[in-house]
């Protein structure tokens, strides 16, 4: 049997418990789902959750304060939008709406007609908002939510409200709404300013649907994220350049199954997407090529927001909030149209401790024969996770430890001349 070193110096043992430096896991003080996040400046952010919390940070997430805690009316929140650093709105179940005029420090209660479940929101001015509901209704207010105009624009839920983020065309803004199966555009130059709906053929198959959309900041392409489920749960990104007449599917190179749920485009070249199973992907080529910058987590990530090309948050289930100040820490180069890592690396598994499922991720800079095994404290081989030739790239292995007892184990990656060992803990 091959021997491995399992007694490490104290400093090494401490290092083994750290998460990869590109993303920082933050303490949100909740174990329920966080559904949306927005940044007001480079260090101030607002995140909303299904437990009724409205979290606010002014120090890039080092500390979060639940500013909804003192309020008498607390509902599960689904979306947040800010027009500037002062004026914002959050929406949730039962038609509940709250607005802020001081950067999220304080909030005022409002009510959408008919008490519909509100999925999406877009603040378009200091006093004006669009709110999308679960039954195809859009509600529009121009007086800070005191009165609302109701419009039935689709038969499907309004999952995302977004706008063209470049220079105004014909002197007027352009607004969009996304349903699971269609895209709508609102005329703002010719009365009566109605919504026009077009079916998205990419999301008509069984298990296919769209979830979120955004145009690039400053002008550029628009992106829709979702899943195509005809043969498998295929993470899908649609793109529409200004010269295009329709939205088209782009090749992402994503080999994992799952749904893409959130998108953020801080510039015309840099776009981020997130989704189920901890997926985070980044493009620095306007959507032409994509790099995997996922945080090793099994949790679904619902929303992502970048203030600029480097600083951003991603939020998801079980109260997960991750922050990056370096664009997710890409260490890769482009080779023949493909983005590949520039170094070998084995990441700390997440979650850790765990029961019974965890994710181990690693990356290869060149094609290598890979061995990834788990050992107990006596150095016995208890699980072989990978034993095959792998191309250069980033990989994730989901491991379920049903047959093993609680305790400390070690996992070892051998790839060519590269070798690394990390510690994990099972709690049954």
N, C-alpha and C positions, 0 to 999 in steps of 0.2 A: 504494500500500500504506500502511496506517495505521502510523504510527511509534509505538513504545513505548520508554519509558526503561528501559534495561537496566543502566546503570552507576549503582549506588546508593552512598550514603555507607557507610562501614565499619560504623557502628552499625546501619544498616538491614539490611545483609547478615547481621550476627549475629542480629538479631531474626527474620529469615526462617527460621532453622534451629530455632526453638523450637516445641515442641508447645503446643497450646492450654492455658491456665493452669488450666482446671477439673480436668484429670487430670494426674498426674505419672507418667511412665514410670520404673519403678525397675529397678535392676540385680539380677537374681536369680542371676546367674552360671551359668545353665544355658540350653541351647537346646532342651531337651525340654519336653514338655507339663507344665504345672502344673494339677492337677485340682481342688483344693479349697483353701479358705482360711477361717479363723475369727479373730475378734478377741476378745482376753481383756479388754482395756480400751481406752481411747481411743488408745493408742499401741503396744500389744503385740499381735502377730498371729502365727499359725502358718499356713504354707502347705506343701502336700505335692505332690510331683511324681512323674512316671513314671520318673525316673532314680534313684529311691531316696532323694531328698533330703527332709529335713524342715527347712524354713527357718523361722527365728525372728527377729523384729525387736522391739525395745523402743523405737524412735524413729520410729514411723509409716512404716517402710519405707526410711528413708534408708540404713540398712545392714541386711543380712540375714546371718545365720550359719546354716550347714548343720549342725544339731546331730546329724544322723544320720551324718555323715562318720566319726566315730571308731568307730561300731558295727560289729561283725563281721557282723551279719545285715542286709542292705539289699535291699529288694524294691521293685518299682513300687507306689506308693501311689495309692489312689483316693478316699479320703474322710477327713475329720477332724471330731471333735466334742469340745467341752469342756462340762463340767457347771458349772464355775465358773472362777475365775482360776487354780486349781491343777491340777485333775483333768481329764485329757483322754485321747483315744484316737485312733489312726490305724489304718486297715485297708487291705489291699492284696491282691495276687495270692497264690495258693497258700495261702490261709488264714492269712496272716501278720497279726498284731495286735500293736501296741505301745501301752503305756499310760504316762502320766506323772502324777506327783503333785506336781510343783513347777513348773507353768506351762510345761512343754515344754522345760525345761533338760536333763533326763535322761529316758531311756525304758527300759522293761522289756519284754522279748520274750515273746509268747504265741502259741498256735497254735489255730486253729479246727479242729474235727473234720473229717476227710475232705479237708482242704486245699483247700476250695472258694475260688473267686475272690470276694472281698468287694467289693461295689460301694458300700455305704452303711453308715452307722453313726449311732447316737444314744445319747449318754451320758445316762442318766436319774437318776443319783445318784452319790455319791462312789465307790461300788464296783460299780455296775450299768450294763450296756450292752445294746443290741440291735444286731446286725450282720446286714445283708442280703447275700445271695449271688447269684451269676449264675443259679442254677437254682431259685429260689423258696423256698430255705431261709432261715429266720431263726434266729439263734443268740443266746441270752440268758444272760448271766452276772450273778451277784449277789455274786461274790467276787473282783472285780478281775481277771477273766479267767483264773482258775486252773481253773475247771470251767465247762462250757457245756451248756445245754439246747437241743436241736435241734428245730425245728418246720418241717415242710413246709407253707407257707401258700398257695402259688400255683404255677401251671405256668410262670410267667414270672419274669424276673429282678427282684429287689427293688432298684429304682434310687434310691429316696429313703425315708428313715425320718424322721418328724417328729411333733410333738405339738401339742396345743392349748396355747397360751401365755397364756391368761387365767387367771382364778381357777378352782380345781379345781371340777369339776361333781360333785355328790353326794359330795364329799370325796375323789375319786380322779382321777388323771390320765387323759388319753385319748391313745392312741398310734395313729399311722397309718403305713401302708406304701404306696408307689406302685410299680406295675409299668408297663411301656410301655402297657398296655391296661386296667388296673383300679386300684381304690383299695380298701384294706383298713383296717378299724378293729378295735382290740383291746379287748375288754371288760375293764375293771379293777374292776367293781363286783359282778359276778355270776360265781362260779366256773363252769367251769374256765378262765376268762380266755382264750378262744380268739379267733382272728382271723376276721372276717367279710368276705368279698370281694364287691365290686360292680363290674360291667363299666362302663367309661366309654365311652358311645356315641360321644363326639367323637373317640376314637382307634381306631375300628374300620375305617376306610377304608384303602385302599392307601397306604402311606407315612406313616401317621398314628401318632403315639406320644407318650407323656408322658415327661418326663425328671426333673423336680424339683418339690418342693412345700414350702410353708411357711405357717403361720398367723401373723397379725400379732402382734407383741410386745405384751403387755398385754391381749390379747383383741381380737377383730375377725374379719374375713373370712379364709378360707384361699384360697391361690392355687396352681394347678398350671400349669406351663409345658411347652410341647411344640411339635408341628407337626402340621398337618392337610395331608395330601398328595394328596388326591383329584384336584385340578386343578392345583395348584402347591404348592410348599413354603411354606405359609402359617403364619407364626409365630402360635402360639395360646396364649391365657391363659384358664384356667377359674377361676371364683370360686365360693365357697360362703359365704354369710352365715350367721350362726347361725340365722336364721329360715328358711333354705332347707332343703328336703329332699333336694336333689340339686345336683351341680356343673353350672354352666352356662357356656357360652362368652360372653365379654364382647367388646364392640367396642373394638379398640385403635387403629384408624387406622394401623397399621403397614403400609406399602406395599411394604417390601422382602421378598424371598424369603429363607427360611432357617429355622433351628430355634432356639427359645428353650431354653436349657439350665440356667440358674440363676435363682434368685429369692431376694430378701431383703426382709423386711417389718419394719423397725425400729419402726413404730408403726401404729396403725389406719388412718391416712391416707396414709402414705408407703410406697411399694413400689417396688423396683427389680427389673428383669429383665435378663438378658444372654444372648448366644447367638452363632451363627455370623456370620462376616463383620464382627466387631467390634460387633455390635448391643448397645446399652445404652438402655433406656427407663425412665422414671420416672413414677410417678403420685403426686400430692399430694392426690388426691380419693378415696382408698380404692379405686382401680381404675376409676373412672368415665371418666377422661380420662388420656391418656398423652403425655409429651413425649420427643422423641428427644434424648438426651444422649450419643450414641455417641462414642467416641474413634476418630479416623480411622485404623483398622488393618484389615487384611484377615484377621487371625488370629481363629480361633474362641476365644471367651471361655467357659470351662467353668463358672465359679462366681463368685458375687458375695456379699459379706457387708458389712453396715453395722452398726457398733456403735451409732450413733444416726442421726438423720435426715440428718446432714451428713457424718460421717466413715466412709469405707468403702474396701474393696479389691475389685478384680475381677482374675481370673487366667485364663490360657489357654495356647494353643499357643506354641511357640518361646520358652518361659520368660517370657512376658509377665506383668508385674504392674503394675497402675495403681492409684494412690491418689488420693482426693479428700478435701478437708476442707471443701468447700462444697456437698456434695450433687450433684456433677457439673456445677456452674456453670450452672444453668438461668437464662437471661435471656429470659423469655417471659411473655406475659400470656394470659388466657383471653378469647376473643372468640366469642360465639355457640356455646359448647360446644367450640370448638377451641382448642388451645394453639398460639400462634404466637410467633416470636422478636420481640424489641423493637428489634433493630438488624440491619443488613447486616453480614456477616462472611465472609471467605475464610480457610480454615484451611490450615496447612501440610500438604502431602501426607504420607502415611505408608504404607509405610516410605519412608525417604529417607536415603541412596541406595537404589535398587531395581533389580531385574531379574527378570522383565520387567513385573511388575504393581505398581501403586500405587493408592491411593484418595485422591481429592481431594474435600473436603467444603466446603459453603458454606451460608449461611442468608440468607433474605430476610424482611424485616419487612413488606413489602407485595408484592402481585402486580406482577411486573416482567418485561420482556423481557430474557432472560439470554443473554449471550455468554461462553463459557468456552473459551479457546484456548491452545495451547502454541506457544511461539516458540523458535527457536534463538538463538545468541549474536549473529547478524547481524540479528535482528529479523524473520526470515522465519517466516510462519505454517506450522507443520508438522503441526498436528492441531487439529480443531474438535471439542470434546467436548460442548458444549451450544450450541444456537442456536434458542431458542424461548421462548414466554411461559410463565412459571412462577408458581404461586400462592405466597403467603407460606408459609414452612416451612423445614425443614432437609433438604439433599439430599446424596447421595453419588454420586460418579462413579468407577467402577473403570476404570482405563486400562491397556492392555497396549501396550508400546512396542516390539513386535517389529521394526519396520522402521527404527528409529532407532539410530544409533551411540552409543557411550558418550560422555558429556560433560555439560555444564551446560546446562539449558534453563530457560525461564521460562514460567509460566502466568498468564494474566490474566483476571480476572472483571470484566465490565461488566454492571451491573444498574441500569437507570435512570441516576441521577446518581452512583451509587456505582461506584468502580473500585479495584481492588487488584491488585498483581503480587507473585508469590512465586517463589522459585527451587527447582528440583528437579535431581537428578542421576541419570543412567542409567549403570549399570555392566553391561556385557555380558560 
